[in-house]
């Protein structure tokens, strides 16, 4: 497979991306926290889009994957700006946004900034406001003190090395919260959530469902599915959800 294309943004960040030409509305995959565009869901969706002759975009936020910058220099506002920049550069017209974990939060931010670009939203274990409602909430007093004084605290991860959580990430996240006010979404929304997800509580999905203000919003719980949501059954549900949102027909 050919290497990625790169976009140098107005903010001085270098963003790696892959775009496939095809009919619209296109599909955009927005990955999770410390994830990248080479994950199973992104590649399965890319293959599906190509088989359907549909446009597709996947990319890495700055400090993630093949994009430039250090992860610890980034925050939610930076990654939302990265997403907006590459979407504006590499796509045209309305798109279906598929946001995984943090990508669901980024999608919610973009829904307020560029609603004209939305044809639909599929959230996979969407994790809006997680820096405040999960990380900061669950830090011990010692961890909070270390974060404020030293600027970084290490958060254990089930996926490898501990996550370095910066003070800027937490403070910036507070400026980007989306669950304190209604979220207008005038397009189809499908939220998918596993019951065995140990990273995103099922209550988060219910809260997001309640906050979205739209005419066509559903939430599906998948018993036994974990946060990765990458089992064959979960991937089949994801592509079937896309097909249903697109009317079940090829372009």
C-alpha positions as a printed Julia matrix, in Angstrom:
251×3 Matrix{Float64}:
   0.0    0.0    0.0
   1.25   3.47  -0.85
   2.36   5.76   1.94
   0.18   8.52   3.32
  -0.3   12.0    1.96
   0.55  14.93   4.22
  -1.12  18.23   5.02
   0.77  21.07   6.67
  -1.91  22.95   8.57
  -2.17  26.66   9.28
  -1.33  25.78  12.91
   2.04  24.4   11.83
   1.21  20.73  12.31
   1.88  17.99   9.75
  -1.05  15.6    9.35
  -0.79  12.2    7.64
  -3.84  10.9    5.83
  -5.15   8.43   3.26
  -8.02   9.41   1.01
  -9.86   7.23  -1.5
 -11.83   8.79  -4.32
 -15.44   7.79  -4.81
 -19.02   8.89  -4.7
 -20.55  10.92  -1.93
 -21.51  11.19   0.73
 -18.06  10.04   1.69
 -17.08   8.31   4.93
 -14.55   9.71   7.42
 -12.99   7.65  10.2
 -11.91   9.56  13.31
  -9.77   7.44  15.6
  -9.35   7.34  19.34
  -6.94   8.57  22.0
  -3.39   7.37  21.27
  -4.75   5.32  18.37
  -3.88   5.64  14.69
  -5.32   5.22  11.22
  -3.83   1.75  10.76
  -6.25   0.12  13.18
  -8.66  -2.66  12.27
 -11.81  -0.53  12.08
 -10.21   2.11   9.86
  -8.86  -0.45   7.39
 -12.05  -2.5    7.29
 -14.06   0.65   6.57
 -11.6    1.67   3.87
 -11.92  -1.71   2.16
 -15.7   -1.53   2.47
 -15.82   1.97   0.98
 -13.64   0.92  -1.96
 -15.87  -2.08  -2.62
 -18.82   0.29  -2.71
 -17.13   2.93  -4.87
 -17.53   5.44  -2.05
 -15.09   8.16  -0.97
 -13.21   7.5    2.28
 -10.79   9.39   4.52
  -8.69   8.21   7.46
  -5.99  10.27   9.17
  -3.77  10.63  12.23
  -4.09  13.53  14.64
  -0.86  15.35  15.41
   1.28  13.35  17.83
  -0.45  10.15  16.7
   0.66   7.51  14.2
   2.44   8.94  11.16
   1.6   12.59  11.77
   4.17  15.03  13.09
   4.57  16.35  16.61
   4.78  14.86  20.09
   1.7   13.34  21.69
   2.34  15.22  24.93
   2.24  18.55  23.08
  -1.34  17.95  21.92
  -4.79  18.44  23.39
  -8.41  18.08  22.34
  -8.61  21.5   20.68
  -5.5   20.73  18.6
  -6.84  17.37  17.45
 -10.24  18.88  16.59
  -8.45  21.54  14.54
  -6.36  18.83  12.82
  -9.54  16.96  11.91
 -11.27  20.07  10.57
  -8.22  20.99   8.5
  -7.76  17.6    6.82
 -11.49  17.17   6.25
 -11.7   20.58   4.6
  -8.61  19.81   2.52
  -9.3   16.24   1.42
 -13.1   15.98   1.14
 -15.97  17.83  -0.47
 -19.64  17.95   0.44
 -21.49  16.17   3.25
 -19.82  13.17   4.87
 -20.7   10.36   7.25
 -18.47  10.76  10.31
 -17.49   7.52  12.07
 -16.0    8.5   15.42
 -14.35   5.87  17.61
 -13.88   6.65  21.31
 -12.19  10.09  21.4
 -13.16  10.38  17.73
 -16.76  10.58  18.91
 -15.88  13.64  21.01
 -14.01  15.22  18.1
 -17.03  14.55  15.89
 -19.35  16.27  18.36
 -17.08  19.33  18.35
 -17.06  19.4   14.55
 -20.85  19.04  14.46
 -21.04  22.48  16.04
 -18.29  23.99  13.88
 -19.11  22.6   10.43
 -22.65  21.14  10.46
 -22.95  21.65   6.69
 -20.4   18.85   6.2
 -22.49  16.19   7.97
 -24.66  13.55   6.3
 -24.58  11.25   9.33
 -22.71  10.25  12.49
 -21.83   6.77  13.73
 -20.3    6.73  17.19
 -18.34   3.64  18.27
 -17.88   3.66  22.05
 -17.97   7.44  21.74
 -16.17   9.12  24.64
 -17.11  12.81  24.81
 -15.67  14.82  27.71
 -13.54  11.89  28.93
 -10.67  14.07  30.17
 -13.01  15.6   32.75
 -15.66  12.96  33.37
 -13.34   9.95  33.47
  -9.68  10.94  33.86
  -9.91  13.9   36.21
 -12.87  12.4   38.06
 -10.94   9.21  38.81
  -7.55  10.71  39.68
  -6.54  10.39  43.31
  -5.68  13.54  45.25
  -1.98  12.63  44.87
  -2.37  12.25  41.09
  -4.19  15.56  40.83
  -1.45  17.27  42.84
   1.28  15.72  40.68
  -0.52  16.77  37.51
  -0.87  20.38  38.66
   2.67  20.65  40.02
   4.74  18.51  37.64
   2.51  18.91  34.58
   2.22  15.18  33.78
   0.87  12.02  35.36
   1.08   8.49  33.97
  -2.24   6.7   33.55
  -2.11   2.86  33.37
  -3.33   1.42  30.08
  -4.59  -2.02  29.13
  -3.13  -1.49  25.65
   0.57  -1.1   26.43
   2.71   1.59  28.06
   1.04   4.03  30.46
  -0.59   7.1   28.92
   1.21  10.37  29.74
  -1.6   12.74  30.73
  -0.64  16.39  30.73
  -2.06  19.3   32.67
  -2.74  21.03  29.37
  -4.79  18.06  28.13
  -7.04  18.29  31.19
  -7.36  22.07  31.18
  -7.88  22.27  27.43
 -10.47  19.5   27.64
 -12.52  21.64  30.03
 -12.82  24.26  27.3
 -14.06  21.66  24.79
 -16.8   19.88  26.76
 -19.89  18.97  24.72
 -22.19  17.27  27.23
 -23.11  20.39  29.22
 -25.49  21.69  26.54
 -27.72  20.08  23.9
 -25.96  18.83  20.76
 -27.97  19.71  17.65
 -27.6   16.97  15.03
 -30.1   17.2   12.19
 -28.8   14.05  10.48
 -29.02  10.32  11.25
 -27.04   9.31  14.34
 -26.22   5.71  15.28
 -24.4    5.08  18.56
 -22.8    1.63  19.04
 -21.62   0.57  22.5
 -20.29  -2.7   23.91
 -21.49  -3.87  27.32
 -18.02  -5.24  28.17
 -16.27  -1.93  27.42
 -13.94  -1.24  30.37
 -12.86   2.19  29.08
 -16.18   3.88  28.31
 -19.01   3.25  30.76
 -22.38   2.45  29.2
 -23.79   5.5   31.02
 -21.66   7.68  28.73
 -23.58   6.36  25.73
 -26.89   7.05  27.45
 -25.82  10.57  28.39
 -24.73  11.28  24.82
 -28.04   9.92  23.55
 -29.91  12.28  25.87
 -27.85  15.32  24.85
 -28.13  14.87  21.08
 -30.99  16.99  19.75
 -32.02  15.4   16.47
 -34.87  13.65  14.66
 -33.17  10.29  14.03
 -30.95   9.07  16.87
 -30.55   5.47  18.05
 -28.28   3.66  20.51
 -27.39  -0.03  20.14
 -25.77  -2.0   22.96
 -23.81  -5.09  21.91
 -23.62  -7.63  24.7
 -20.08  -8.77  25.39
 -18.36  -6.33  23.01
 -15.27  -4.59  24.41
 -13.83  -1.15  23.74
 -12.01  -2.19  20.59
 -15.33  -3.15  18.96
 -13.32  -5.07  16.36
 -14.67  -8.61  16.49
 -16.07  -9.97  13.21
 -19.62  -9.49  14.55
 -18.93  -5.9   15.61
 -17.31  -5.04  12.27
 -20.24  -6.59  10.42
 -22.63  -4.47  12.5
 -20.58  -1.37  11.73
 -20.66  -1.85   7.97
 -24.32  -2.85   8.07
 -25.06   0.37   9.99
 -23.28   2.36   7.29
 -25.17   0.57   4.53
 -28.46   1.24   6.28
 -27.61   4.9    6.75
 -26.78   5.15   3.05
 -30.0    3.46   2.02
 -28.53   0.03   1.34
 -27.53   0.86  -2.24
 -24.25   1.39  -4.01
 -23.47   4.88  -5.34
